[in-house]
Amino acid sequence: MLSEQAKQEILASLKKYHDKRSAVMDAVRIAQKENGGHVVKRDMEEIAEILEMQPVEVNAAAAFYTMYRIDKPVGRHHIQVCRNISCSLMGAEHIIKHLERSLGIKTGETTTDHRITLSTVECLGSCGTAPMMQVNDEYYENLTEAKIDELLKKMA
Ligand code: FES
């Protein structure tokens, strides 16, 4: 259930758009952030009510983008490695394998202590600094094994 604060944030975001429906991505982002990194069906139903949409339309919009996680809780740190063309050419697969080995999980999984979730995503718009990944809201670029080891140490 969305908090009163989340509902107010969604209502405030409406000012940016001519049409209420255009705020759907903002609304899902707000709901996901409030819920610790994933959005649940119940919240999408509330968003639909606020934006005067059908719940299935909110679900379809959220399901289209990899930055939204529907009904899949994530760890405190959500690592999303880009595996699109530039990053692939610059070694994304190697980076992903290194992360899987270091964390002891496969892509799409969360560590047993719920600390870290590892995902792969399509282009994050930082192709010039490939290979790269996003952890929560931060970008990490020009990745090497050493940089990843350093980052994982900080997350421990
Ligand atoms: S291909 Fe990885 S950021 Fe664009």
Residues whose N, C-alpha, C, O or C-beta is under 5 A from the ligand:
A	BS01	FES	C82 N84 I85 S86 C87 C123 L124 G125 S126 C127
